[in-house]
Each structure stands twice: as structure tokens, then as C-alpha cells.
Amino acid sequence: MEHVPAVLIVDDDPLHLQIYGWVLRSAGFAPVPALMVSGAVRLPEGQTIDVAILDHRTDNQSRTVNAAELIRDKFPNAPIILLADLYDMPVGIAPYISTFVCKGNPDKLISALNEYIY
């Protein structure tokens, strides 16, 4: 049986989780959505995660860093890809992030996932 890479998606917008889920499924990945609510995120239990995607723009940037710390603690071997509207890596979150991809470019996101998974 072929391994389907599991991709954790952390975002504070349920619609974004749904959209990224569709994009990931269509590219052959297994999306694992995690909704961030008031800065708190419940990460999946008993799940192997190959790579994580974290939305940079949440209601509070320090909460985004906290989410990255939680992901790193729970899934230490999973690279974290930051989705951002920026052209440079934000300084505070940089130690936790493997790379970042500008939002609205699913082809680059899939390319980054493939780079870190395969």
C-alpha cells in the first residue's frame, strides 16, 4: 500500500482549511485540518504528520509563533511551511519554519510540499 503523506494545516479560518484541504487532496496528499480559535489550536492525537502548513496571518502574531512551537514540539520531524502575504520570512517565527510560500499560489505550495516530503 502506498503511503499518502499527511499534511497538517493550521489556520484560523474554517473556509481556508476547506480550500487548502481540496488543493492538497487533488495533489495526492491527506490533509489534516486544525482550526486555531482565539489563539489555541488542538493538534491531532495519534497521527503521523509528514509536513505542516501554518497560516501567518492570524488574529495575533504571537499566537502564530506559539502555534509553530506547538507543532515543533508535537511533530519534531515535520517541516513547517508558512503561508504568508510577505516577501521575506518574519523574524519572530523564522526559527520554526522550513520555508514560506506566498498565499494564493497553490502550485508553489504543492512544489514546496513535494520538496520536503520526497
C-alpha positions as CSV (number, residue, x, y, z in Angstrom):
1,M,0.0,0.0,0.0
2,E,1.3,3.4,-1.0
3,H,2.0,6.0,1.8
4,V,-0.2,9.1,1.4
5,P,1.7,11.9,3.0
6,A,-0.3,13.6,5.8
7,V,-0.2,17.4,5.8
8,L,-1.3,19.3,8.9
9,I,-3.0,22.6,8.0
10,V,-3.3,25.2,10.8
11,D,-5.5,28.2,10.1
12,D,-7.9,30.4,12.0
13,D,-10.4,30.5,9.1
14,P,-12.5,27.3,8.5
15,L,-13.0,28.2,4.9
16,H,-9.3,28.4,4.3
17,L,-8.9,25.0,5.9
18,Q,-11.5,23.6,3.5
19,I,-9.9,25.2,0.4
20,Y,-6.4,24.0,1.3
21,G,-7.9,20.6,2.0
22,W,-9.2,20.4,-1.5
23,V,-6.0,21.6,-3.0
24,L,-4.0,19.0,-1.0
25,R,-6.3,16.2,-1.8
26,S,-6.2,16.9,-5.5
27,A,-2.4,16.7,-5.4
28,G,-2.4,13.4,-3.6
29,F,-1.9,14.4,0.0
30,A,-4.0,13.6,3.1
31,P,-5.0,17.0,4.7
32,V,-5.3,17.1,8.5
33,P,-7.0,20.4,9.3
34,A,-6.6,22.1,12.7
35,L,-8.6,25.2,13.4
36,M,-7.0,27.9,15.5
37,V,-9.6,29.5,17.8
38,S,-8.6,32.5,19.9
39,G,-5.0,31.6,19.5
40,A,-5.5,28.0,20.7
41,V,-5.1,25.1,18.4
42,R,-5.8,21.4,19.1
43,L,-3.3,19.3,17.2
44,P,-4.3,15.7,16.2
45,E,-3.5,12.8,18.6
46,G,-2.0,9.6,17.3
47,Q,-1.5,11.0,13.8
48,T,1.8,10.9,11.9
49,I,2.4,14.2,10.2
50,D,4.8,14.5,7.3
51,V,4.7,18.3,6.9
52,A,2.7,21.1,8.4
53,I,1.3,24.3,6.8
54,L,0.8,27.3,9.1
55,D,-1.1,30.4,8.2
56,H,0.9,33.5,9.1
57,R,-2.0,36.0,9.3
58,T,-4.0,35.2,12.4
59,D,-5.7,37.4,14.9
60,N,-2.4,37.7,16.9
61,Q,1.2,37.2,15.5
62,S,2.5,35.9,18.9
63,R,-0.2,33.2,18.7
64,T,1.2,32.2,15.3
65,V,4.6,31.7,16.9
66,N,3.0,29.8,19.7
67,A,1.3,27.5,17.2
68,A,4.6,26.9,15.4
69,E,6.2,26.0,18.8
70,L,3.4,23.5,19.5
71,I,3.7,21.9,16.1
72,R,7.5,21.7,16.5
73,D,7.1,20.1,20.0
74,K,4.4,17.6,18.9
75,F,5.8,16.8,15.4
76,P,9.6,17.5,15.7
77,N,10.5,15.9,12.4
78,A,7.8,17.6,10.3
79,P,8.9,20.7,8.4
80,I,6.7,23.7,8.8
81,I,5.7,25.7,5.7
82,L,4.4,29.2,6.5
83,L,1.7,30.7,4.3
84,A,2.2,34.4,4.2
85,D,1.4,37.6,2.3
86,L,5.0,38.7,2.7
87,Y,8.1,38.7,0.6
88,D,10.5,37.9,3.5
89,M,10.4,35.5,6.4
90,P,9.1,37.2,9.5
91,V,11.8,37.3,12.1
92,G,10.0,36.0,15.2
93,I,8.8,32.8,13.5
94,A,11.8,32.1,11.4
95,P,13.4,29.6,13.8
96,Y,10.4,27.3,13.5
97,I,9.8,27.5,9.7
98,S,11.5,25.5,7.0
99,T,10.2,27.8,4.2
100,F,7.4,30.1,3.3
101,V,5.1,30.3,0.4
102,C,3.1,33.4,-0.6
103,K,-0.7,32.8,-0.3
104,G,-2.7,32.3,-3.4
105,N,-0.2,30.2,-5.3
106,P,-1.2,26.6,-4.9
107,D,1.4,25.4,-7.4
108,K,4.2,26.7,-5.3
109,L,2.7,25.3,-2.2
110,I,2.5,21.8,-3.8
111,S,6.0,22.2,-5.1
112,A,7.2,23.1,-1.5
113,L,5.4,20.1,-0.1
114,N,6.9,17.8,-2.6
115,E,10.4,19.2,-1.8
116,Y,10.0,18.4,1.9
117,I,8.2,15.1,1.6
118,Y,10.0,13.3,-1.2
